[in-house]
Structure formats: C-alpha cells, structure tokens
Amino acid sequence: MGWMKDETGLEKTPANFVPLTPLSHLARAARVFPTRTAVIDGAHRKTYAQYHARVSRLASALAKRGITPGDVVSTLLPNTYAHAEAHFGVPAAGAVLNAINIRLDVATVAYIFDHAESAMVLADTQFLPLVEDALRAMEGPAPIIIEVPDADAGHPATGRYTTYEELLDEGDPTAPWHMPQDEWESIALNYTSGTTGRPKGVVYHHRGAYLITMGTPISWRMTLFPIYLTIVPMFHCNNWCHTWMMPAVGGTLVCCRDITASAIYNAIADEGVTHMGGAPIVLNMLVNAKDADRRAFAHTVEVFTAGAPPAAATLAAIETMGFHVTQVYGLTESYGHATECVWQDSDWADLDAAARAGIKARQGVELPNMHHITVMDPETMQQIPMDSTATGEIMMRGNAIMKGYYKNPEATAEAFAGGYFHTGDIAVQHPDSYIQIADRAKDIIISGGENISSVEVEGALMHHPAVSLCAVVAKPDDTWGEVPCAFVELKEGAEATEAEIIAFVRERLAGFKTPKRVVFKELPKTSTGKIQKFELRGIAKSI
C-alpha cells in the first residue's frame, strides 16, 4: 500500500471533481427523460424538457431584473408549479431561495424580509395582503413583488404587479445556468422559530441538498419514475428536499395546493401517486375522511410521516387502507428528515398491531447520507447507555446539516459545540441503537408539523393588561398532535375570559400559534420562582 503515500499529480480537475448540486438532477432529466411528465398542477402539465426550459427562463429573467449571485429571492407560495420552478430557477441564477411560511404573521414576515435582505419576492395572489402589510412594516429596502396568480384556485391577478408568467416571458429558455463553483455555496435560507420566538435563518448548501436527494430514495424504497404528491409544504425544509430529488429518479411532482382528504384521494386515484409525506394530522385526515371524499386505489402508497409519532390507532387503521407508513425525524437545520425508522422484518414481522405501532413510533437511525446520529449527554458529549431508559440529547453529524444560522455566529457556535449539531430534543436509545424522543427540550410545541415557541406565545400573552404571569405548554390534540395550552395568573382585581385572551393573542400571532385553551390558576413554582411546567403538562393532558 506504499503507493498510496505518493500522490504526485493526483489533483482535483474539472474531469474528476464537480461541485455537487441538485441543479444537476434537472439538467440531466431534461436530457434523459425529456418527454416524461415532470410536474402536474391541475391543468398545468409539463414534461422535463418544458420544466427545464421554464426554469431557464426564470433564472435568466431574474438576472435581467438585477438579481446577482448571492442575492436572496423570497417566496410566499403554496405548493404550486411556480414554487417548484423557483426551487431550481432561483439557484440557477446563483441566488439563494428563501421560502417563507405562508402561515406567519405580518411582523415575522417583515422581520424575515429585513434580516434576509430579500431582493425580490414571488407572492401568490392569496398572500399579497400579507406581503404588502409586511413591506410597510419593514425597516430596510423592500423587495420587488412578482405576483403569482392562480385563477383556477380563485385567485386571479390583481393587475398591480408584474405576474410570474410575464416575468418568464422576459427570460430565455436556452440560457445557461449559474452552477456553483463551490458546493459549499448557499442554495436556500429557511427561517425557523427555534426556542426564542425570534426567527433564525438556517442556511443550506448545494452539497447537503444534493446528498439528501441521493439518500432519500434508498430509505423510501424508490425505483425510477415515482409519482410524488407534495403535501409537505415547499416552505418547510424545502419540501424535505423532495422537489429537488424528483428529477434524479425521473419522477412526477404532483402539486397539492389545498391539503384535504378529497384532494389527496383524488391524486392517488387519478394520478397514481406512489409517495407522499406529511404530519400525523394528514394520516388522521385520511383515516377519518367522509365516504364521499374517499377514492379506491389498488396500489400501495409509501408515506413518510414526521412531526410527532402517529397514534397507534391511526397507524393500525391506515395500514389496512393501502398506505405503508415510515416514521422519520429531523429539523429545519438537517434539511428535513435525518433519521428513519427502518423496519426490520426478520425481527418484527410477527408482532401484533400494538407492538408494531410502538416500534414505528421510534425516530430510528440515520439516513444513508448522514454520518452519525446518536443520543449523548450534552454536558460530557458522551454516548448514553442504550438501555431504553437513560435519556440524553439527540446529536447529529453529517453533510446534510446546515452551514449555520445566518448572521448569528453565537447561536451557530452553540448549536455545533463539541463537533455535533445539538438538536435540543431529549430521547432514549434502544439496545438496537434506534432513537426514540422522550420529551421536547426548550418547550417547543409541534402542532401539525409546525414548530411553535412557547416563549413567543408567552411573550404575546404578557402584553394583555390583565395578565400577571403565564406559561404555555403542549396539550395533546387528536387532530394536530399538539396545540398550545396557556396557564394564566391574573393581576389582582383584574378580570378576563378565555375567549378574550385567545382573541388577544390571535391579533398578534399566526393562528396556529394561538392557544386553544386558557386555564386561569396560580402557577406551580419552585422555591426560586421557576415555573414547574411538567406539572402544567400533566394538567393539560387531562383537560
């Protein structure tokens, strides 16, 4: 093996080293699968050749509009063909895609525009009022608005802005793309509420986005030409990077603007959907759908679910309906799913339904594209005993971990302390190394797959003139998995009703962050005055 020591002349060259990027998937698909259907969005059906040409037009039009490499282009779009095209067209212009949660409030959207220094925003007509209000609330220069109408969904163009199709008309379908010179270049900027209530900008690089698109097909048992239904929002971890993945396997992306049981069943029956992802709320929706909304289908649909473990009863029901469910786990910082509950048929095939559901509730093991995910003592950074009892923090290391938090080196350093990404999630680890979350650290509430900071909700509550002290915890919910539940101590002599408190918070925060229950009581505290939230969680479970 002595020859390995002499690497004279063994250098990186254009022949043997090309920066990894998911943009290469669409470029290849346009050559290899030009006539295959790439995107379906109602009557909008485009082949890979057409998809590539539209992306080229978008990228070149952005450049003509003054968008330069490194600029941020934001979106406020549902799961539509324009959002899919933006996932390729924005980085193909060398820019960074910033897909914003359409459920956020005005103040948060304004903060994101300012913090990201967004140069342009592609906005669905439905969300133009949100965008316009956010622009008025900004402190810095406002981004250019490009309106993306959807007349078929009841949102025709207002006539106030350049429309998306008019923008594409400015572009060249044969224009070359700006491919990354370094795979560490940023491809996306996604904001997560984290634990402080102040959004943090999570930066993805081309390398990580490419590698997760290669690891996911292995985990999802994908062969060529899957038909994928976009239920996971494209603003949520970039649709878990599935939109970037589809061209690699010649798949068809079926857009789903409004997530309803009938829309999902229709897509499965009419388009032959084979794969989809979603929070447990989606599974509940399918299980509990009215007969009028159901459609028969003869194939098995592979489902990735995440956000919270699906209830055993839900799993038992849906797996008799033609759906095969795999639990995955991850965070915005890990490009979406980073672990999967790999099913070990040789060991678990004979388990009864309850035991199978118990296994499937585990978060599992790392995806093939990740390096190491385990549970450690966050103080010593040592592996905890894999005895199903000891608890620690889930730690991650791999190429599909964010570059860091944008303009926040302190938070980045804290998150990467000890050479691992600290998830903040508390878990046990089983003897077979499978991870299972035991509790949510830092009081994050996961409702319908969306993270809610209890600190942010508490901050809004404390603005009410009658509130003296408050605490917000997760309350189990059959539909959303978890919802915020507020415990409030009123000022002496003050009065307030549950409806009044809920309405007060709703005026300040997005609807999904608003408490669904308010309980007026003296809060349990330690001798030092710290609120004992574990007691409140117990109460919330019983009301």
Buried (B, 14 or more C-beta within 10 A) or exposed (E): EEEEEEEEEEEEEEEEEEBBBBBBBBBBBBEEBBEBBBBBBEEEEBBBBBBBBBBBBBBBBBBBBEBEBEBBBBBBBBBBBBBBBBBBBBBBBBBBBBBBBBBBBBEBBBBBBBBBBBBBBBBBBBBBEBBBBBBEBBEEEBBBBBBBBBEEBEBEBEEEBBBBBEBBEBBBBEBEBBBBEEBEBBBBBBBBBBBEBBBBBBBBBBBBBBBBBBBBBEBBEBEEEBBBBBBBBBBBBBBBBBBBBBBBBBBBBBBBBEBEBBBBBBBBBEBBBBBBBBBBBBBBBBBEBEEEBBBEBEEEBBBBBBBBBBBBBBBBBBBEEBBEBBBBBBBBBBBBBBBBBBBEEEEEEEEEBEEBBBBBBBBBBBBBBBEEBBBBBBEEBEBBEBEEEBBBBBBBBBBBBBBBBBEBEEBBEEBBEEEBBBBBBBBBBBEEEBBBBBEBBEBBBBBBBBBBBBBBBBBBBEEBEBBBBBBBBBBBBEEBBBBBBBBBBBEEEEEBEBEEBBEBBBEBBBEBBBBBBBBBEEBBEEEEEEBEBEBBBEBBEEE
